[in-house]
Amino acid sequence: MSFTIHRHLDSSKYRSCLPPRFRALVRDRDIVSGDIAMIVFSDKSFILSSHVRKALDGLEDLTEPNRIAVGHNFTREGFEFLDALGFRVCLENGSVWTDDELKRTRRNMNVTA
């Protein structure tokens, strides 16, 4: 899972760090004054909680008042983990799966394929 972390972004410049397909997901009115920390998961797949933890391992001293995570879709655990840390989570697809449900479904698809 590929991701990019942006730190200390100015509110007038954060949109330029978003891939075009994600720009409509983040609304300017959700940004309060101050810097922005942003994680962009660019793959078109589900983002598991393990992917979220890996991305957050690279974030130390998270001081930005605005925290945004964008991606195609997050598992329930991935979403909740980011939400608990104050991230506004923006996703393209609203399907709700748990980590275990997604892993089990992928395993079953590989067995029958």
Summary of the structure (lengths in Angstrom):
residues: 113
radius of gyration: 14.6
end to end distance: 22.7
largest distance: 51.4
contacts: 313
relative contact order: 0.19
helix: 40%
strand: 24%
